[in-house]
Amino acid sequence: MIRLSAGTAACLGLTGSRMDAYPKTAYLLSGKRCMMKCSFCPQGLGDNEALNRLGRISWPEYDWTEVENRLAEAESRGIQRICLQSVRYEDGIETLLAQINRLKAATKIPLSISAWIRDENEAAALFAAGVERMSISIDAINPEAFREIKGGSQQKRLDLLLKCAELFPAKMSTHLIVGLGETEYEALSLINKLNQASVTIALFAFVPIRGTKLENAEPPALDSYRRIQAGYYLMRNKAAVFSDFKFKNEDLISYGLKKSQLAIILSSGEAFTTSGCPGCNRPYYNERPGRTIYNYHRNLSLTEIEEAISLLSGGSYSPMED
Ligand code: SF4
């Protein structure tokens, strides 16, 4: 058996459910019980209902053969990538290698993997098995928050990610969750470091989930999230450099660009769409349909683009006038 996100199951025709938006990536989840106890994640609760959830998404279980059959024709349903995510468990790597073999035999769609690995040798084994991209999640941006929320050393995870980025150039991704106690300076500074190492960043907004330790914590302010999205977009497209960014009390106050320049660079709205591996749109991972959208899984309307750009000016941020 293998778990699929509810949206993936609907997209592959495994349920009769109609969705408001379909994923462009098929999201699969390996492993039953996570050894980690991250304070934001329902997996840490350990009860059966919680084990069916990762983030705010539910992950029903399906028969492997049925999933393989559906994946063989997934491209015709708009699927551009498969993402095999794994919770951390004892024999995780062996299980993952066997699952990768099955997926590679079923389809030629590029495969991403997001898993807890011990070292670069395990990354090499996963790449050798046919993985196209791999994510080592950092999640918590502030090192102290990392220790408190995830446990252990952020530096060790970062060192492994950066080592893998050197060994497997332009093949590594990471997940960063905005809203776990970091400042805008800390977020953009870490994004700059990872971007310079050619690590692709999937930005998430923290979502408080009922029953978790952080159930009463607030999601990030939307204006702050937009500034971080725009900052990452400017850096990855070489439209601005981090050393020109200006901060006041660790809040971003300028990208070092004129207001009119910034409006042109951001005018496609792409800065505010889901970031991460190519084809990964993660519909409603951070938000409920009809509520505030942090990561747009689709192109934005003109009104949405204008709203997103005007939100940058919240807080201390004051774009330079022409
Ligand atoms: S960015 Fe998307 S496809 Fe890539 S590892 Fe993360 S969830 Fe998977």
Residues whose N, C-alpha, C, O or C-beta is under 5 A from the ligand:
A	BS01	SF4	C83 S112 I113 S114 S135 S173 A202 S275 G276 C277 C280
